[in-house]
Amino acid sequence: MPLRVSQLKGKTRELAVKIPDEDEPVVIQYVPGELTLEVSDKIKEAVETGFEGDVAGIVLEPVIKGWDLIQEDGSPLPCNTEQLKKIPLHVLAVFMTAIQQDMMPDPEKSVISESTSPSTGERDGSRTGSLFNEQPIDLAASRGNS
């Protein structure tokens, strides 16, 4: 059965992201399907017009749907554009890197498998597969840091 674009865009993933020099990871929930060519065009436009500081917000605002960050008083920090602008750029860069790494195909898994025809049971030459890793990203571990 064919997939709708909304099905491809709607899945949420969760990552435990290790921030350098911090003891606890930040758990983020993101929607990989929100990284589209439309977002890419917005990034290009921001860079061309000199608004590079907005790039993280342009990318992350539609993609990150939640996190376990808290405010100074211990209450949950809302996940919205206003709060994204208050997060240090190096942390936003770590979030973007973790999301990019999570979206890369897992080299240990075959992302392509041959399909069979439902009517004949024979291989029909089409292929299907999964492009996403199944493990949370720890950037410190992936760089060999502890």
C-alpha positions as CSV (number, residue, x, y, z in Angstrom):
1,M,0.0,0.0,0.0
2,P,1.4,3.4,-0.9
3,L,2.5,5.8,1.9
4,R,1.2,9.3,2.4
5,V,3.7,12.1,2.8
6,S,2.1,12.8,6.2
7,Q,3.0,9.3,7.3
8,L,6.6,9.9,6.4
9,K,6.7,13.2,8.2
10,G,4.8,12.3,11.4
11,K,7.1,9.8,13.2
12,T,8.8,11.2,16.3
13,R,12.2,9.9,17.6
14,E,13.8,10.3,20.9
15,L,17.5,10.9,21.5
16,A,19.6,11.1,24.6
17,V,22.2,13.7,23.6
18,K,25.4,14.1,25.7
19,I,26.4,17.8,25.9
20,P,30.2,18.2,26.3
21,D,31.3,18.9,29.8
22,E,27.9,18.0,31.3
23,D,27.2,14.9,33.4
24,E,23.6,14.3,32.3
25,P,22.4,13.9,28.7
26,V,19.5,16.0,27.3
27,V,16.7,13.9,26.0
28,I,15.1,15.4,22.9
29,Q,12.1,14.4,20.9
30,Y,12.3,15.3,17.2
31,V,10.5,14.6,14.0
32,P,12.9,13.7,11.2
33,G,10.3,14.2,8.5
34,E,10.3,17.9,9.3
35,L,13.7,18.3,7.7
36,T,12.6,19.0,4.2
37,L,13.8,20.8,1.1
38,E,11.5,23.7,2.2
39,V,13.6,24.0,5.4
40,S,16.7,23.8,3.3
41,D,15.5,26.7,1.2
42,K,14.9,28.7,4.3
43,I,18.4,28.0,5.5
44,K,19.9,29.0,2.2
45,E,17.8,32.3,2.2
46,A,18.9,33.1,5.8
47,V,22.6,32.6,4.9
48,E,22.3,34.6,1.7
49,T,20.6,37.5,3.5
50,G,23.0,37.5,6.4
51,F,20.7,36.0,9.1
52,E,23.0,33.1,9.9
53,G,22.0,33.3,13.6
54,D,18.5,32.3,12.7
55,V,19.6,29.1,11.0
56,A,19.5,27.0,14.1
57,G,16.0,28.3,14.9
58,I,14.8,27.7,11.3
59,V,16.1,24.1,11.4
60,L,15.3,23.2,15.0
61,E,12.0,24.9,15.6
62,P,9.9,22.7,13.4
63,V,12.0,19.6,14.1
64,I,12.4,19.5,17.9
65,K,9.1,18.8,19.6
66,G,10.2,18.3,23.2
67,W,13.1,18.0,25.6
68,D,13.7,17.4,29.3
69,L,15.4,20.7,29.9
70,I,14.3,22.6,33.0
71,Q,14.3,26.2,34.2
72,E,16.2,27.5,37.2
73,D,13.2,26.9,39.4
74,G,13.0,23.2,38.3
75,S,9.9,23.6,36.1
76,P,10.0,22.2,32.6
77,L,11.4,24.6,30.0
78,P,8.9,25.0,27.2
79,C,10.0,23.8,23.8
80,N,9.4,26.8,21.5
81,T,11.1,29.3,19.4
82,E,11.5,31.8,22.2
83,Q,13.3,29.3,24.4
84,L,15.4,28.0,21.5
85,K,16.8,31.5,21.1
86,K,18.0,31.4,24.7
87,I,19.9,28.1,24.5
88,P,23.7,28.5,23.9
89,L,24.7,28.1,20.2
90,H,27.1,25.2,21.0
91,V,24.3,23.2,22.5
92,L,22.0,23.9,19.5
93,A,24.9,22.7,17.3
94,V,25.2,19.5,19.4
95,F,21.4,18.9,18.9
96,M,21.7,19.5,15.2
97,T,24.7,17.1,14.9
98,A,23.0,14.4,17.0
99,I,19.9,14.6,14.8
100,Q,21.9,14.4,11.6
101,Q,23.9,11.4,12.9
102,D,20.7,9.7,14.0
103,M,19.2,10.1,10.6
104,M,22.1,8.6,8.8
105,P,21.7,5.0,7.5
106,D,23.0,2.4,9.9
107,P,26.0,0.7,8.1
108,E,25.4,-2.5,10.1
109,K,21.9,-2.9,8.7
110,S,20.8,-3.3,5.1
111,V,18.6,-0.4,4.2
112,I,17.4,-2.2,1.0
113,S,15.6,-5.5,0.9
114,E,14.1,-7.1,-2.1
115,S,10.3,-7.3,-2.2
116,T,8.1,-10.0,-3.6
117,S,5.1,-9.6,-5.8
118,P,1.9,-10.2,-3.7
119,S,0.2,-11.9,-6.7
120,T,3.0,-14.3,-7.8
121,G,5.2,-14.6,-4.7
122,E,8.2,-13.9,-7.0
123,R,10.8,-11.2,-6.5
124,D,9.6,-8.2,-8.3
125,G,12.7,-6.1,-8.3
126,S,11.4,-3.4,-6.0
127,R,13.3,-2.7,-2.7
128,T,12.3,-1.4,0.7
129,G,14.2,-0.6,3.8
130,S,14.8,1.6,6.9
131,L,17.2,4.6,6.8
132,F,17.3,5.3,10.6
133,N,19.6,4.1,13.3
134,E,17.8,2.5,16.2
135,Q,20.1,3.7,19.0
136,P,20.2,7.1,20.8
137,I,23.2,9.3,20.0
138,D,25.9,10.1,22.5
139,L,28.3,12.5,20.7
140,A,31.0,12.1,23.3
141,A,31.1,8.4,22.9
142,S,31.0,8.6,19.1
143,R,34.1,10.9,19.3
144,G,35.9,8.6,21.7
145,N,35.4,11.0,24.7
146,S,34.1,10.0,28.0
